[in-house]
């Protein structure tokens, strides 16, 4: 793990503490708020909201397997481009119950609601499985916790390359809370947590180095949800982003805050077609359009 980090060079700063000291303090007064969209008067056919400036920019074609291109370049490129990403804070427990693990995953997403399904991406294959993958595959269960601002430093500390059998819980100061269905603990500090059961896993092989196992996809099903009372509405179907204050994963060692948002209702075709301009734009689909 340590050697891999040195190869990837996720941290671009020779002295991060010095760089951080030069930056403004964390803005605790930045409360959640709604804003207008950038172009509230947007109409069908208007295109981008930057006046077409983006159309003046050129693009570079990149072959992920170009000769001499290290695999780590693809990793760094993708985690800096596919953003923001939710962080899956995964808690697992060993099969014999003697060891627990807590780790953040930026290869994480919800993919279905009935049943509630989530995907977790693990680096490396089963032959060198890290604690979370080993525990998940052996026990068939885990707990997913959503990371918020109020414990981001503690959550990040769990990414330390500790040896198997060393629990990250004590290193963070976070508190385990009992789950209802799975044996793994949930993070008490988390506003929202999901108890989950393993559905299946799929191992992937490198294109650049055939035979080398480079990743495992885990599909898990949510069997219980835990939501903090001050964050959930009465119907139990909506989390307040102003309370959740989720952290977004960006590229390298960068995280993002969610402090404002805007609302865009999904358009209705019949209503859209009440506009003569929209009617002129409604044409049959053709290849490439």
N, C-alpha and C positions, 0 to 999 in steps of 0.2 A: 504494500500500500504506500509506504513512504517513498519508495523508489519510483512508483508510478506517478506520484504527485510531483516529484522533481522533473520527471520527463514531460509531463503535461504543462508544468509551469503556469498553473492557474492564477497564482498571485503575481502580478506584474511589477510589484514594488519591492526594491531591495530592502527598504526599511519601512514597513507598513505603519508601525507605530508613529513614526515621524510624519508620514503623509497624513494619517488620520488626525494628528494633533493640529495640523494646519487648517482643518476643515471646520465649518460652523457646527455648533452644538446641535444635537437632535432636537427637532422642533416639536415639543410636546403639546403646543397649542394649536397644531394643525388638525383641527377637527374635521370629521367627515362631512362633506357637503355635496349637493347636486349643482351642476352647472348646465347651461345650454349646450347643445352640440356646436361644433365650430361653424356650421352653416345651417341654421334652423330653417331657412327657406328653401332647402334643397328640393329640386323637382326631378321626376324621372328624366333621364338623359343628361343630367348636369355633370355626371362624372366626378372626378376627384375634387376635393374642396380647397385645393391649393392653387387654383387658377391655371392648372396644367403644367406647373413647374416640374413635377415629377416626370413628365413625358420628355423633358429636355435632357435627362440624365442617361448615360450609357451603362450597360451591364457587362459583366465579365462572366464568361462560361467557365465552370470549374468541374473537372472530372474527378470524382472522389477517389478514383484509383489511378490517377496519373502517375507515371513513373517518377519515383523520387519523392512523392507526396506521403509523409508519415500519416499513419492512421489517427494520431492524436490531433492532427490539423482538422480532420472532419469533426472530431469531438468538440474542439474549441469553437469551430465555426457554427455548428448546430446549436450549442447551448447559448451562443450569443445572438442567434437569429430567431430561434423558436422561443420567443418571450412575449409576455411574462408567463412563467410556468408555475402552477401550484406546487407546493412542497408537501410530499407525503411523509409524515413523521411516523415511522413504523415501529411498533413495539412487538417483540416476539419473546417466546420462552422456549428453552430447550425441551426435548422430549422427556428427559428425566426430571425436569423441574428445578434443576440445580443452578441454572444460568439464565439470565434475562438479557435482552439486548434492545437498544433504542437507537434508531438511525434515521437521518433525513434522506429522502429520495426525490430528486427533481425529475426523474423519469416516472411520472405518476399522473393518473387522470381517471375521471369517472367516464364510463363508456355506455352505461345503460341504467334504467331505473326500475325495470320490472323483468327480471330481478335486478336489484342494485348491484352493478358490476363495476369493478375498478381494476386498472392495470398498474403493475409496478415493474420497472425495468431494473435488472441487476447486472452490473458489469462483471464480465468473466463468466466461465461456465461452471457446471456442477463439480468439475474436477478441482476447482479452487474456490468453492463457494464460501462467501463471507458469512458472518454470523446470522444475519437476517434471513438470507436465502436458505441456509442450512436448517435453521429453526422452523421456517415456514414450510419447507418441503417435508420435514420429519413429523411435525405436529399437525400440519394442515390448517393452521389458524394464525391470526395476527390481529392487531388493533391499529387502525389508522387515525392519526391525530392531525388536525390542521394547525399549522404554526401561526401564531399571532405576534404582534409587536412586543407584547409584554413579556415574552420569554424567548426572543430570537437569539440572544447570546448563549443561553443555556442549550437551546436546540442545536445551534451551530457547533457547540462543544462536543456533541455526540458523533461528529464526523471524524473525530480523532482516530488514528490507526492503532487502537488498543488491541491486544492479543485476544484470541478466542477464550471465552470464559470470564473476561473482565467486564462487568456491567457498567454501562455508561450512566445509569441512573445516579449513582453516588457522585460521579464527576460533575454532574449538572446542577444538583440541588433541586431538581424537579421531583414531584411527588407521585408515586404510583397509586392508582385508584382501582378498585376491583371492577371487573367486567361481569356481565350477566351470563353470557354463553361461552365465551372463550376464556382460556386460562391466562393468556397474556394480560398485562395490566394496561389501562389507559392512562394518559397523562392528565392529572387532575387540573393542571393549569390551562389545559386546552379548552377553548370555547365549544368546539365540536369534535367528536370522536366517533369512529365507526368500528364496531366489532365485525370481523370478517373471517370467512372460511375459504380455504383454497379450492378453486374449481379445477384449474389445470396449469401446467407450466410448459413452456416451449423453449428449447435451447437453440441458439443461433451460432452459425459458423462463419468465420471470416471469409470475405471475398478475396482479400489481398493475400492471406496466408491460409490456403485450404487445409482443413483438418484442425485448425485452432478454434476453440470455442471462445466466443467473445461476449456473449450475453445471454441472459435468460429472461423471458417474459413470464410474469406471474399474473394470473387472473384470479381475483378473489371476489366473493360475494358478501355484501353487507348484510348482517343478520340482526344487528341492533345499532341504533343511533343514540348518541348522548349529546344533548344540547344544553348549554347553560341557560338558566331560566330568564336572565335579563337580555338574552340575545334572540330567543325564539318567540314567534307570535303565538296567539292563543290557539290557532288551528294546528300548530306544530308543522307548518309547511314553508316557513320563511325565516332565514337567519338575517339579522340586522348587520350589514357590513360595517356600520359605525361601531359596533361592539366587537365583532369578529376581528377587525383590523388585520386581515391576512397579509402574510409576507409573500412576495412574488420573487421567484428565482430568475435572475438575469444571467449574463455571461460571466465567466471567470469566478471571482469571489464577490460579485455584486448582487445585492438584493434590492427589491423595489417595494415601496409602500403604496397602499391603495387608500388614498385620502380624499378623492373626489370621484364623481361619476356623473353620467348623464343618461337619460332614458330615450330609447328609440323604439316606438311601437312597431311591431312587425306589420308590413303593408298588406292590405287586402286588394286582390287583383280587381274585383268589381268596382271597388271604390276608386282605385287608381285610374281605371278606364273612364271615369267621369270627366277626366281632363282630355281635351282635344289633342294636346301635345303628346300625352301618353298614348293615345289611340294611334297616332302617326308612328310611334316607335314600336308598337306591337307587331312584330313580324315573325314568320315561321323560323324555327331554328335551322341553321345550316352548319356544316363542318367548320370548326374553328371559331364559332361564335356562340 
